[in-house]
Amino acid sequence: MTYAFELDERLGIPLPRLAKDFDDFTEREQSEILLRWEEIRGTIPDRIKQLERIIIAKQEQLNVEENFKLSCRLNSEIAELAGTINELHLWFRVNQDITAGPVHH
């Protein structure tokens, strides 16, 4: 197969893996890819909300945490989750043009 959607553990969604430029796929393949991507893309807002709830819980923990090391760890976890949300926002904007070519992570 010249394309697949593989789960990105950190983001919690499948991402497209294209073995060639999007324009090099047949129209049928392009339609299949876009249809699958739109299904995945539709789940991104719920994933973001899930991560936001985790951030809020960690912020509440941070507000009462007195141990410096634990506070630092919570801060780091919050920053990582915020970075994940930012990346999900970027993927959400990847619309109907998956023309950027092969995606490698």
RABEL-V76397 format. One record per residue. N is the residue number from 1. RES is the residue in one letter. PHI is phi in whole degrees, 0 to 359 (* if undefined). OMEGA is omega in whole degrees, -180 to 180 (NA if undefined). Layout:
n = <N | N>
res = <RES | RES>
phi = <PHI | PHI>
omega = <OMEGA | OMEGA>
//
This chain:
n = <1 | 2 | 3 | 4 | 5 | 6 | 7 | 8 | 9 | 10 | 11 | 12 | 13 | 14 | 15 | 16 | 17 | 18 | 19 | 20 | 21 | 22 | 23 | 24 | 25 | 26 | 27 | 28 | 29 | 30 | 31 | 32 | 33 | 34 | 35 | 36 | 37 | 38 | 39 | 40 | 41 | 42 | 43 | 44 | 45 | 46 | 47 | 48 | 49 | 50 | 51 | 52 | 53 | 54 | 55 | 56 | 57 | 58 | 59 | 60 | 61 | 62 | 63 | 64 | 65 | 66 | 67 | 68 | 69 | 70 | 71 | 72 | 73 | 74 | 75 | 76 | 77 | 78 | 79 | 80 | 81 | 82 | 83 | 84 | 85 | 86 | 87 | 88 | 89 | 90 | 91 | 92 | 93 | 94 | 95 | 96 | 97 | 98 | 99 | 100 | 101 | 102 | 103 | 104 | 105>
res = <M | T | Y | A | F | E | L | D | E | R | L | G | I | P | L | P | R | L | A | K | D | F | D | D | F | T | E | R | E | Q | S | E | I | L | L | R | W | E | E | I | R | G | T | I | P | D | R | I | K | Q | L | E | R | I | I | I | A | K | Q | E | Q | L | N | V | E | E | N | F | K | L | S | C | R | L | N | S | E | I | A | E | L | A | G | T | I | N | E | L | H | L | W | F | R | V | N | Q | D | I | T | A | G | P | V | H | H>
phi = <* | 265 | 207 | 202 | 241 | 245 | 296 | 266 | 301 | 292 | 282 | 80 | 223 | 286 | 244 | 289 | 237 | 253 | 276 | 209 | 299 | 305 | 294 | 276 | 280 | 292 | 301 | 297 | 297 | 301 | 298 | 297 | 298 | 295 | 297 | 296 | 297 | 297 | 297 | 293 | 304 | 295 | 271 | 298 | 302 | 293 | 295 | 297 | 299 | 299 | 292 | 297 | 297 | 295 | 299 | 300 | 298 | 291 | 295 | 296 | 297 | 298 | 298 | 248 | 285 | 255 | 281 | 300 | 299 | 294 | 298 | 297 | 297 | 298 | 301 | 297 | 296 | 296 | 298 | 297 | 296 | 296 | 297 | 297 | 298 | 301 | 294 | 297 | 299 | 297 | 296 | 297 | 284 | 286 | 274 | 273 | 237 | 268 | 258 | 288 | 93 | 299 | 254 | 234 | 236>
omega = <-178 | 173 | 178 | 173 | -176 | -178 | 172 | -174 | -177 | -179 | -180 | 177 | 173 | 177 | 179 | 173 | -177 | -178 | 179 | 179 | -178 | -179 | -180 | 176 | 175 | 179 | 179 | 179 | 178 | 178 | 179 | 180 | -178 | 178 | 179 | -180 | 180 | 176 | -180 | -178 | 179 | 180 | -175 | 179 | 178 | 178 | 179 | 179 | 178 | 180 | 178 | 177 | 178 | 179 | -180 | 179 | -180 | 177 | 177 | 176 | -178 | -179 | -178 | -177 | 180 | 180 | -176 | -179 | 179 | 177 | 178 | 179 | 179 | 178 | 179 | 179 | 178 | 179 | 179 | 179 | 178 | 176 | 177 | 178 | 178 | 180 | 177 | 176 | 178 | 179 | 179 | 180 | 178 | -174 | -177 | 169 | 174 | -176 | -177 | 179 | -178 | 178 | -180 | 175 | NA>
//
